[in-house]
C-alpha cells in the first residue's frame, strides 16, 4: 500500500468496511499485505489503552532546550 496504488487502497477500504472477506483480500493483494491489513484493522477496532501518567518521572524536568532548524536555503 505504500506505493499509493488506488486499487489497493480501495480494496483496503472495502476490507475495513467489511465489504471484502479475508480470503478475498488475500487473493486480491497477496498474503503479506493482507496480514498487515488484518493487523491494522484489529488494532483500529481495539479499545485504546487507559494508561495513567507515570508519577515517578518528570519528563519535562529542567530547562527546555531550543533547537535551531535549518532554513530551506541552508539545505
Order of alpha helices (4+ residues) and beta strands (2+ residues): alpha-alpha-alpha
